[in-house]
Amino acid sequence: MSREISSFRIRRLLSLLVYLRKKGEKGAEVPDILNHCEYSGRRALQDDIRLLRGEYHAEITYKRSIPQRYCLTDAGDLLLSLNLNINEIGALSMGLGMAVHFIPDIKKSCKDLWKKISSVVPESMLAFSEWLAQAVTMQYPVSGIKPLVFGTILEAIHDHEALKIEYVSPYKDRQAKTHVISPYDVFFKAHSWYLAAGCEGRVLMFRLSRIQKISVPDDETFSPPPEDYNAEDFRSSAWYVKPGEPKYTMRLKIFEPMASIVSETPRHLTQSITRTSPDTIELSAAIPDLEEAARWILSCSPYIKVEAPEELRDIVCRLAEKVTAINHSI
């Protein structure tokens, strides 16, 4: 920025932007702006509009027809006036550090944002917040995403555009397959980013780390989600990562120390936990998929017994037999 701007003028600039945005396409007449935003005269208003156009890239047009008025077509760069305390600065610093860890694509944007914030923060507050941010040790694993994949998906969701992807699943022949999808939602779960998208008349889930190539096709149209699709319900339906309709009622008997560990963290929207003895809990939940529930149960062995459904118990036993065979093989 070419020069420092007083906090009073920043508040006035914000007031002007908010007022013009509220007036919409019809715009606001000059006398109304002068009165509402408490300008001393037209010259001060014109100076502010030049500043917003030049420094903040706002698109403000002047209509000469009677009544003369200003119209805002694009607010340009974000303009803020905030009073932040040391804890809030620390929260921003930690949040930006975590954002870079979980979404490497935005590393440069996070660095640029922190540079802007740190340029106006007192030295004592800055040192404390940076120390606090370093205390957040990010050892949580995150699956890698190829460059441009995340940003392309976000743009397509915003613009309602179809995408063409090359996708490799490790569960079948592990060959890249081409899909035309309509992206609806992204979410992070179990170490990875996932995309909920319309594909071949269904809502499917794709793991972003498995997308090898991505493009915006010219000859495909975006298909809106089904009327009954709810992003939050879709995400919350999975026991681990695979969402869908709750087809099975799972009942587990969990023994200590795993009983206390499981009780500490809610895992599912429908889960219910009952303490049946000092050393045992019973957990029930309505889930869409048994395979991933079985793998989770096996990861908690030998402290979980499957009460229902019987099909889930069979899957757990089959997986356990495979583990035994692999570890006893020569």
Salt bridges, closest charged atoms under 4 A:
ASP47 OD1 - ARG50 NH2 2.24
ASP48 OD1 - ARG9 NE 2.72
ASP48 OD2 - ARG12 NE 2.81
ASP77 OD2 - HIS57 ND1 2.91
ASP112 OD2 - LYS108 NZ 2.83
ASP159 OD1 - HIS158 ND1 2.86
ASP173 OD1 - LYS177 NZ 2.99
ASP185 OD2 - ARG235 NH1 2.53
GLU256 OE2 - ARG275 NH1 3.01
ASP289 OD1 - LYS242 NZ 3.36
GLU291 OE2 - ARG318 NH2 3.37
GLU307 OE2 - LYS305 NZ 3.85
